[in-house]
Amino acid sequence: MKVAKEEIPTKIDSPDAVAQHQPDFGDATDYGHMAAEHFTVAEGTDLSALLEGLDNDLCQSPHWGYVVDGALTVTYADGSEEADEGGDMFYWPPGHTVRADEDTDFVLFSPQHEHGEVLDHIKQKMEEHS
Protein backbone atom coordinates (compact mmCIF):
# COMPACT_ATOMS: atom_id res chain seq x y z
CA MET A 1 0.00 0.00 0.00
CA LYS A 2 1.35 3.41 -0.89
CA VAL A 3 -0.04 6.91 -0.96
CA ALA A 4 1.35 10.02 -2.62
CA LYS A 5 1.43 13.13 -0.44
CA GLU A 6 -1.11 14.81 -2.70
CA GLU A 7 -3.59 11.95 -2.12
CA ILE A 8 -3.56 11.98 1.70
CA PRO A 9 -6.87 13.34 3.00
CA THR A 10 -6.61 16.79 4.59
CA LYS A 11 -7.87 16.78 8.17
CA ILE A 12 -6.88 20.34 9.18
CA ASP A 13 -6.42 23.21 6.77
CA SER A 14 -5.60 26.62 8.20
CA PRO A 15 -3.38 29.50 7.10
CA ASP A 16 -0.70 28.37 9.58
CA ALA A 17 -0.88 24.59 9.30
CA VAL A 18 -2.10 21.76 7.12
CA ALA A 19 -2.46 18.27 8.59
CA GLN A 20 -3.07 15.31 6.35
CA HIS A 21 -4.20 12.01 7.85
CA GLN A 22 -4.34 8.57 6.18
CA PRO A 23 -6.26 6.13 8.39
CA ASP A 24 -5.81 2.33 8.26
CA PHE A 25 -2.20 2.50 7.05
CA GLY A 26 -1.06 -0.92 8.26
CA ASP A 27 -1.43 -2.71 11.59
CA ALA A 28 1.31 -2.53 14.25
CA THR A 29 -0.52 -4.70 16.79
CA ASP A 30 1.74 -7.00 18.82
CA TYR A 31 5.01 -5.76 17.28
CA GLY A 32 6.42 -4.04 20.36
CA HIS A 33 9.24 -1.55 19.97
CA MET A 34 9.69 0.13 16.61
CA ALA A 35 12.97 1.18 14.99
CA ALA A 36 13.47 4.27 12.84
CA GLU A 37 15.78 3.61 9.90
CA HIS A 38 17.26 5.67 7.06
CA PHE A 39 18.56 3.97 3.92
CA THR A 40 20.57 5.22 0.96
CA VAL A 41 20.77 2.68 -1.86
CA ALA A 42 22.37 2.85 -5.28
CA GLU A 43 20.47 2.31 -8.51
CA GLY A 44 20.33 -1.40 -9.34
CA THR A 45 20.60 -2.61 -5.73
CA ASP A 46 18.39 -5.70 -5.39
CA LEU A 47 17.98 -7.33 -1.98
CA SER A 48 16.61 -10.64 -3.32
CA ALA A 49 19.88 -12.61 -3.12
CA LEU A 50 20.60 -11.23 0.37
CA LEU A 51 17.22 -12.45 1.63
CA GLU A 52 17.83 -16.06 0.56
CA GLY A 53 17.53 -18.34 3.57
CA LEU A 54 14.75 -16.34 5.24
CA ASP A 55 11.16 -17.65 5.18
CA ASN A 56 10.18 -17.81 1.48
CA ASP A 57 13.45 -15.93 0.75
CA LEU A 58 11.63 -12.68 1.59
CA CYS A 59 11.75 -10.03 4.29
CA GLN A 60 9.15 -11.02 6.88
CA SER A 61 9.09 -7.69 8.73
CA PRO A 62 6.43 -5.09 7.99
CA HIS A 63 7.57 -1.53 7.26
CA TRP A 64 6.00 1.88 7.21
CA GLY A 65 8.02 4.48 5.37
CA TYR A 66 8.62 7.40 3.08
CA VAL A 67 10.67 7.71 -0.11
CA VAL A 68 12.63 10.95 0.24
CA ASP A 69 14.09 10.79 -3.26
CA GLY A 70 14.45 8.16 -5.97
CA ALA A 71 12.41 5.09 -6.89
CA LEU A 72 12.00 1.56 -5.54
CA THR A 73 10.14 -1.51 -6.75
CA VAL A 74 8.73 -3.80 -4.08
CA THR A 75 7.88 -7.37 -5.05
CA TYR A 76 5.47 -9.31 -2.85
CA ALA A 77 5.15 -13.05 -2.21
CA ASP A 78 2.30 -13.33 -4.74
CA GLY A 79 4.53 -11.84 -7.46
CA SER A 80 2.76 -8.49 -7.58
CA GLU A 81 4.91 -5.35 -7.71
CA GLU A 82 4.54 -1.82 -6.42
CA ALA A 83 6.52 1.24 -7.53
CA ASP A 84 7.32 3.68 -4.71
CA GLU A 85 8.80 7.03 -5.71
CA GLY A 86 9.99 10.22 -4.07
CA GLY A 87 7.16 11.73 -2.01
CA ASP A 88 5.30 8.41 -1.51
CA MET A 89 4.46 7.07 1.95
CA PHE A 90 4.11 3.30 2.01
CA TYR A 91 3.28 0.21 4.02
CA TRP A 92 5.03 -3.02 3.08
CA PRO A 93 3.50 -6.07 4.80
CA PRO A 94 5.67 -9.10 5.64
CA GLY A 95 6.71 -11.10 2.59
CA HIS A 96 8.53 -8.76 0.19
CA THR A 97 11.80 -7.87 -1.46
CA VAL A 98 13.04 -4.51 -2.75
CA ARG A 99 15.17 -3.18 -5.60
CA ALA A 100 16.31 0.37 -6.31
CA ASP A 101 15.33 1.65 -9.75
CA GLU A 102 17.29 4.87 -9.11
CA ASP A 103 19.68 6.08 -6.43
CA THR A 104 17.22 6.29 -3.53
CA ASP A 105 16.93 7.72 -0.02
CA PHE A 106 14.10 6.34 2.09
CA VAL A 107 12.98 6.11 5.70
CA LEU A 108 11.50 3.04 7.39
CA PHE A 109 9.72 2.50 10.68
CA SER A 110 9.90 -1.21 11.44
CA PRO A 111 9.36 -3.59 14.35
CA GLN A 112 12.76 -3.53 16.02
CA HIS A 113 13.07 -7.25 16.72
CA GLU A 114 11.80 -8.57 13.37
CA HIS A 115 13.72 -6.19 11.15
CA GLY A 116 16.85 -6.43 13.30
CA GLU A 117 16.97 -10.15 12.50
CA VAL A 118 16.56 -9.43 8.78
CA LEU A 119 19.33 -6.81 8.82
CA ASP A 120 21.63 -9.24 10.68
CA HIS A 121 20.90 -11.87 8.02
CA ILE A 122 21.67 -9.39 5.20
CA LYS A 123 24.90 -8.32 6.88
CA GLN A 124 26.00 -11.94 7.26
CA LYS A 125 25.23 -12.65 3.58
CA MET A 126 27.25 -9.59 2.54
CA GLU A 127 30.22 -10.75 4.63
CA GLU A 128 30.04 -14.22 3.03
CA HIS A 129 30.21 -12.69 -0.46
CA SER A 130 32.99 -10.17 0.21
MARLO-489826 format. One line per field, with one value per residue: residue number from 1; residue in three letters; x, y, z of N, C-alpha, C in turn. Coordinates in steps of 0.2 Angstrom, whole numbers, plus 5000, padded with zeros to 4 digits. Each point is the difference from the previous one (the first is absolute). Example, Ala and Ser with C-alpha at 12.3 -4.5 7.8 and 13.67 -1.06 7.14 Angstrom:
2
pami <- 1/2
dopa <- ALA/SER
nx <- 5066/4998
ny <- 4972/5005
nz <- 5039/4996
cax <- 4996/5004
cay <- 5006/5006
caz <- 5000/5001
cx <- 5004/4996
cy <- 5006/5005
cz <- 5000/5003
***
This chain:
130
pami <- 1/2/3/4/5/6/7/8/9/10/11/12/13/14/15/16/17/18/19/20/21/22/23/24/25/26/27/28/29/30/31/32/33/34/35/36/37/38/39/40/41/42/43/44/45/46/47/48/49/50/51/52/53/54/55/56/57/58/59/60/61/62/63/64/65/66/67/68/69/70/71/72/73/74/75/76/77/78/79/80/81/82/83/84/85/86/87/88/89/90/91/92/93/94/95/96/97/98/99/100/101/102/103/104/105/106/107/108/109/110/111/112/113/114/115/116/117/118/119/120/121/122/123/124/125/126/127/128/129/130
dopa <- MET/LYS/VAL/ALA/LYS/GLU/GLU/ILE/PRO/THR/LYS/ILE/ASP/SER/PRO/ASP/ALA/VAL/ALA/GLN/HIS/GLN/PRO/ASP/PHE/GLY/ASP/ALA/THR/ASP/TYR/GLY/HIS/MET/ALA/ALA/GLU/HIS/PHE/THR/VAL/ALA/GLU/GLY/THR/ASP/LEU/SER/ALA/LEU/LEU/GLU/GLY/LEU/ASP/ASN/ASP/LEU/CYS/GLN/SER/PRO/HIS/TRP/GLY/TYR/VAL/VAL/ASP/GLY/ALA/LEU/THR/VAL/THR/TYR/ALA/ASP/GLY/SER/GLU/GLU/ALA/ASP/GLU/GLY/GLY/ASP/MET/PHE/TYR/TRP/PRO/PRO/GLY/HIS/THR/VAL/ARG/ALA/ASP/GLU/ASP/THR/ASP/PHE/VAL/LEU/PHE/SER/PRO/GLN/HIS/GLU/HIS/GLY/GLU/VAL/LEU/ASP/HIS/ILE/LYS/GLN/LYS/MET/GLU/GLU/HIS/SER
nx <- 5004/4999/5002/4999/5005/4999/5000/5004/4994/4997/5003/5005/4996/5005/5000/5000/4995/5003/4995/5004/4995/5004/4993/5000/5006/4998/5001/5001/4994/5002/5002/4998/5006/5000/5003/5003/4999/5006/4998/5006/4997/5005/4999/4995/5001/5001/4996/4998/5006/5000/4994/5003/4996/4996/4995/4999/5006/4996/5000/5000/5003/4995/4999/5001/5000/5006/4999/5006/5003/4999/5001/4995/5002/4994/5003/4994/4999/4995/5006/4995/5000/5004/4998/5005/4998/5005/4999/5001/4994/5002/4997/5005/4995/5000/5005/5006/5002/5006/4999/5006/4995/5001/5005/4999/4997/4999/4994/5002/4994/5003/4996/5003/4997/4995/5000/5001/4996/4996/5002/5000/4995/4998/5002/4997/4995/5000/5001/4996/4998/5003
ny <- 4994/5005/5006/5004/5004/5001/4994/5002/4997/5006/5000/5004/5005/5003/5007/4997/4995/4995/4996/4996/4996/4995/4999/4995/5002/4994/4994/5003/4997/4999/5006/5003/5000/5006/4999/5005/5000/5001/5000/4999/4999/4996/5003/4996/5003/4993/5000/4998/5000/5006/4999/4997/4995/5005/5000/4995/5001/5002/5006/4997/5006/5002/5005/5005/5004/5003/5001/5002/4995/5000/4994/4997/4993/4999/4994/4998/4996/5004/5004/5003/5005/5004/5005/5001/5006/5004/5002/4993/4999/4995/4995/4996/4996/4996/4997/5003/5003/5004/5004/5003/5004/5003/5004/4997/5005/4996/5001/4996/4998/4996/4994/5003/4996/5001/5006/5000/4995/5004/5005/4996/4997/5006/5003/4995/5001/5007/4998/4995/5005/5002
nz <- 5000/4996/5001/4994/5001/4993/5001/5004/5003/4999/5006/4999/4999/5003/5000/5007/4998/4997/5002/4997/4999/5000/5001/5004/5002/5001/5002/5005/5000/5007/4997/5006/5002/4998/4995/5001/4994/4998/4993/4997/4994/4996/4994/4999/5006/5001/5005/4994/4998/5003/4997/4995/5001/4999/5004/4995/5003/5005/5000/5006/4999/5003/4995/5004/4995/4998/4993/5002/4997/4994/4998/5003/4999/5002/5001/4999/5005/4999/5000/5003/4996/5003/4996/5004/5000/4999/5007/4999/5003/5004/4999/5002/4998/5005/4997/5000/4994/5000/4994/4999/4997/5005/5000/5006/5003/5006/5003/5005/5002/5003/5001/5005/5003/4996/4999/5006/5001/4996/5003/5006/4997/4998/5006/5003/4996/5002/5006/4999/4997/5005
cax <- 4996/5004/4996/5004/4998/4994/4994/4998/4995/5002/4996/5001/5003/5000/5005/5007/5002/4996/5002/4997/4999/4998/4999/5001/5006/5004/4999/5007/4998/5005/5007/5004/5004/5001/5007/5000/5006/5001/5004/5002/5002/5002/4996/5002/5000/4994/5001/4997/5005/5002/4994/5000/5001/4995/4994/4998/5005/4997/5000/4994/4998/4996/5003/4996/5005/4999/5005/5002/5002/5001/4995/5001/4995/4999/4996/4996/5000/4995/5003/4998/5006/4998/5006/5000/5004/5001/4994/4996/5000/4999/4999/5002/4999/5005/5001/5002/5007/5000/5006/5001/5000/5004/5003/4994/5000/4993/5000/4996/4999/5000/5001/5007/5002/4999/5005/5007/5002/5001/5006/5005/5001/5002/5007/5004/5000/5005/5007/5001/5001/5005
cay <- 5006/5006/5006/5006/5006/5004/4996/4999/5005/5006/5000/5007/5005/5007/5003/4999/4993/4995/4993/4995/4994/4994/4995/4993/5000/4994/4998/4999/4997/4995/5000/5003/5006/5002/5003/5005/4998/5004/4996/5003/4994/5002/4998/4993/4996/4996/4996/4993/4995/5001/4998/4993/4996/5002/4997/5002/5004/5007/5004/4999/5006/5006/5006/5006/5004/5006/5001/5007/5002/4994/4995/4993/4995/4995/4994/4996/4993/4997/5002/5007/5005/5007/5005/5005/5005/5006/5003/4995/4996/4994/4994/4994/4995/4995/4996/5004/5002/5006/5002/5007/5001/5006/5001/5001/5002/4999/5000/4994/4998/4993/4997/4999/4993/4996/5003/4999/4993/5000/5004/4996/4995/5003/5001/4993/4998/5004/4998/4994/5002/5005
caz <- 5000/5000/4999/4999/5005/4998/5000/5008/5002/5004/5006/5003/4995/5002/4997/5003/5000/4997/5003/4996/5004/4996/5005/4998/4996/5002/5007/5004/5006/5002/4997/5005/4999/4993/4998/4994/4996/4994/4996/4994/4996/4994/4994/4998/5006/5000/5006/4999/5001/5007/5004/5000/5007/5004/4998/4993/4997/5000/5006/5003/5005/4997/5000/4998/4998/4995/4995/5000/4993/4996/4999/5002/4998/5006/4998/5006/5000/4994/4994/4998/5001/5002/4999/5005/4997/5005/5002/5001/5007/4998/5005/4997/5005/4999/4994/4994/4999/4997/4996/4998/4993/4999/5007/5004/5007/5002/5007/5002/5007/5000/5007/5002/5001/4994/4995/5003/4998/4993/4999/5001/4995/4994/5001/4999/4993/4997/5002/4996/4993/4999
cx <- 5004/4995/5004/4997/4994/4994/4998/4995/5002/4995/4999/5003/4999/5006/5007/5002/4995/5001/4996/5000/4997/4999/5001/5006/5004/4998/5006/4998/5005/5007/5005/5004/5001/5007/4999/5007/5000/5005/5002/5002/5001/4995/5003/5000/4994/5001/4998/5005/5002/4995/5000/5002/4995/4993/4998/5005/4998/5001/4993/4998/4996/5004/4995/5005/4998/5006/5002/5002/5002/4994/5002/4994/5000/4996/4998/5000/4995/5003/4998/5005/4996/5006/4999/5005/5000/4993/4994/5001/4998/4999/5002/4999/5005/5000/5001/5007/5000/5006/4999/5000/5004/5004/4995/5002/4993/5001/4995/4998/4998/5000/5007/5002/5000/5005/5007/5003/5001/5006/5006/5001/5003/5008/5004/5001/5005/5007/5002/5002/5006/5007
cy <- 5006/5006/5005/5006/5003/4996/4999/5005/5005/5000/5007/5004/5007/5004/4999/4993/4996/4993/4995/4993/4994/4994/4993/4999/4994/4999/4999/4996/4994/5000/5003/5006/5001/5003/5005/4999/5005/4996/5004/4994/5003/4997/4992/4995/4996/4995/4993/4995/5000/4997/4992/4997/5003/4997/5002/5004/5008/5003/4999/5005/5005/5006/5006/5005/5006/5000/5007/5002/4993/4995/4993/4996/4995/4994/4996/4993/4997/5002/5007/5005/5007/5005/5006/5006/5006/5003/4995/4998/4993/4995/4994/4994/4994/4996/5005/5000/5006/5001/5008/5001/5007/5001/5003/5001/4998/4998/4994/5001/4993/4997/4998/4993/4996/5003/5000/4993/5000/5004/4996/4995/5003/5001/4994/4998/5004/4998/4994/5001/5005/4997
cz <- 5000/4999/4999/5005/4998/5001/5008/5001/5005/5006/5003/4994/5002/4997/5003/5000/4996/5002/4996/5004/4996/5005/4997/4996/5003/5008/5004/5007/5001/4998/5005/4997/4992/4999/4994/4996/4993/4996/4994/4996/4993/4995/4999/5006/5001/5006/5000/5002/5008/5005/5000/5007/5005/4998/4993/4997/4999/5007/5004/5006/4996/5001/4998/4998/4995/4996/5000/4993/4996/4999/5001/4997/5006/4996/5006/4998/4994/4993/4998/5002/5002/4999/5005/4998/5005/5001/5002/5008/4998/5006/4996/5006/5000/4994/4994/4999/4996/4996/4999/4993/4999/5007/5004/5008/5002/5008/5002/5007/5001/5007/5001/5000/4993/4995/5002/4997/4992/4998/5002/4995/4994/5001/5000/4993/4996/5002/4997/4993/4999/5000
***
